[in-house]
Amino acid sequence: MQIFDAAKAPIRWEERNVTAIKGPGGRWMIPPDAKESMDRSKIGLKGPLKTPIAAGHPSMNLLLRKTFDLYANVRPCVSIEGYKTPYTDVDLVTIRENTEGEYSGIEHVIVDGVVQSIKLITENASRRIAEYAFEYARNNQRSSVTAVHKANIMRMSDGLFLRKCREVA
């Protein structure tokens, strides 16, 4: 916040605690005042959030993603002149579906020592992230979009994702 203050940015800050609480039916949720603040302002500035590894604690990042439907994780990666790195002239953007796949957060213990994580993929989410990626490419003068998948092994889940990407292309 000091950076914004130093820049004399006309921002009225509303600090909210986003520590998950149990809502109706025992489901974890963002506190209502924090959700209302972000719904109203359409902005949330967050730092790193740590999720306890102990059972019964939700991932705060996943809860925020699902609560606000933050489906597109956009990560630009650009070389910075003057910094020595193994690669030069890097200029790429990774766009990842943020609420499904391995990020659906569906896990359970089958028996002691054996757990299962479900990779949930839907047509709608696959189409939506593909549309987002192509729109991003058009709006930012990007010449290509590459769909990263493992459809050769995960024929149904990644196959569905790949089909939707091809349809959007």
C-alpha positions in Angstrom: 0.0 0.0 0.0 3.0 2.3 0.5 3.7 2.2 -3.2 0.2 3.4 -4.0 0.5 6.1 -1.3 3.8 7.3 -2.7 2.3 7.5 -6.2 -0.5 9.5 -4.7 -3.0 7.0 -6.2 -6.5 8.1 -5.3 -7.5 4.8 -3.6 -9.8 4.3 -0.7 -8.6 1.1 0.9 -11.1 -1.4 2.5 -9.2 -4.0 4.5 -11.1 -7.3 4.9 -10.2 -10.6 6.6 -10.8 -13.5 4.2 -10.1 -16.3 6.7 -12.7 -18.9 5.8 -15.7 -19.4 8.1 -18.2 -22.2 8.2 -21.4 -21.2 6.6 -24.9 -22.9 6.3 -24.6 -26.6 6.1 -21.0 -26.5 7.4 -19.6 -25.4 4.1 -16.5 -23.2 4.1 -17.0 -19.7 2.8 -15.5 -16.3 2.6 -16.8 -14.0 5.3 -19.8 -12.0 4.0 -18.3 -8.6 4.6 -15.2 -9.5 2.5 -17.3 -11.0 -0.3 -19.6 -8.0 -0.3 -16.6 -5.6 -0.5 -15.1 -7.4 -3.4 -18.5 -7.8 -5.2 -19.1 -4.1 -4.9 -15.6 -2.8 -5.8 -14.8 -5.5 -8.3 -11.2 -5.5 -7.0 -9.4 -7.6 -4.5 -5.6 -7.1 -3.8 -4.3 -10.2 -2.0 -0.9 -11.3 -1.0 0.2 -14.9 -0.5 -2.2 -17.1 1.5 -1.0 -20.1 3.4 -3.3 -23.1 3.7 -2.7 -25.4 6.7 -1.9 -28.9 5.7 -4.0 -30.4 8.5 -7.3 -32.1 7.4 -10.4 -29.9 7.5 -8.8 -26.7 6.4 -9.8 -25.4 3.0 -7.4 -23.9 0.5 -8.0 -20.2 0.8 -6.8 -19.7 -2.8 -9.2 -22.3 -4.1 -12.0 -20.9 -2.0 -11.4 -17.4 -3.5 -11.2 -18.8 -7.0 -14.5 -20.6 -6.7 -16.3 -17.9 -4.8 -15.4 -15.2 -7.4 -15.2 -17.6 -10.4 -11.6 -16.6 -11.0 -11.2 -19.2 -13.8 -8.3 -17.6 -15.8 -4.8 -17.6 -14.2 -2.8 -15.3 -16.5 1.0 -15.3 -16.1 3.1 -13.2 -18.4 6.8 -14.0 -18.6 9.0 -11.5 -20.3 12.8 -11.0 -20.3 14.0 -7.9 -18.6 16.9 -6.1 -20.2 20.0 -6.0 -18.1 19.2 -9.3 -16.2 21.4 -12.2 -17.1 19.3 -15.4 -17.5 19.7 -18.7 -19.3 17.2 -17.6 -22.0 17.0 -14.2 -23.7 14.0 -12.6 -25.6 11.4 -14.5 -23.6 8.0 -13.2 -24.2 5.1 -15.6 -23.4 1.9 -15.7 -21.5 0.6 -18.8 -19.7 -3.2 -18.9 -19.3 -4.3 -21.8 -17.1 -7.8 -22.9 -16.1 -7.9 -22.1 -12.4 -11.0 -23.9 -11.0 -11.0 -27.3 -12.6 -8.6 -30.0 -13.4 -6.1 -30.6 -10.6 -7.4 -27.4 -9.1 -10.9 -28.7 -8.4 -9.9 -29.7 -4.9 -11.7 -33.0 -4.9 -9.7 -35.5 -2.9 -10.4 -38.3 -0.5 -8.7 -41.2 1.3 -9.6 -44.6 -0.2 -7.8 -46.6 2.5 -4.9 -45.8 4.8 -1.9 -44.8 2.7 -4.0 -44.4 -0.5 -5.6 -41.2 -1.6 -7.4 -40.2 -4.8 -7.5 -36.8 -6.4 -10.1 -36.2 -9.1 -9.3 -34.2 -12.1 -12.6 -32.6 -13.0 -12.9 -31.2 -16.6 -16.1 -29.8 -18.1 -17.1 -28.7 -21.6 -18.1 -25.2 -20.4 -14.9 -24.5 -18.5 -12.7 -25.9 -21.3 -14.5 -23.7 -23.9 -14.4 -20.7 -21.6 -10.7 -20.8 -21.0 -10.0 -21.5 -24.7 -12.1 -18.5 -25.6 -10.3 -16.4 -23.0 -6.9 -17.4 -24.4 -7.8 -16.7 -28.0 -9.4 -13.3 -27.1 -6.3 -12.5 -25.1 -4.1 -13.3 -28.1 -6.2 -11.1 -30.4 -6.3 -8.2 -28.0 -2.6 -8.4 -27.3 -1.2 -9.0 -30.8 -0.2 -12.6 -30.1 0.3 -14.7 -33.2 -0.4 -18.1 -31.7 -2.1 -20.1 -29.0 -0.7 -23.4 -27.8 -3.0 -25.8 -25.9 -1.0 -27.8 -23.4 -2.5 -31.2 -22.7 -2.0 -34.9 -22.1 -4.8 -36.2 -24.2 -2.6 -39.1 -25.4 -2.8 -40.5 -21.8 -5.9 -38.8 -20.3 -8.1 -39.4 -23.3 -11.4 -38.4 -21.8 -10.5 -35.4 -19.6 -7.7 -33.8 -21.6 -9.3 -35.1 -24.7 -12.4 -33.0 -23.9 -10.3 -30.0 -23.2 -8.4 -30.4 -26.5 -11.6 -30.8 -28.5 -13.0 -27.6 -27.0 -9.7 -25.7 -27.8 -9.9 -26.9 -31.4 -13.5 -25.9 -31.7 -12.7 -22.4 -30.4 -9.7 -22.1 -32.7 
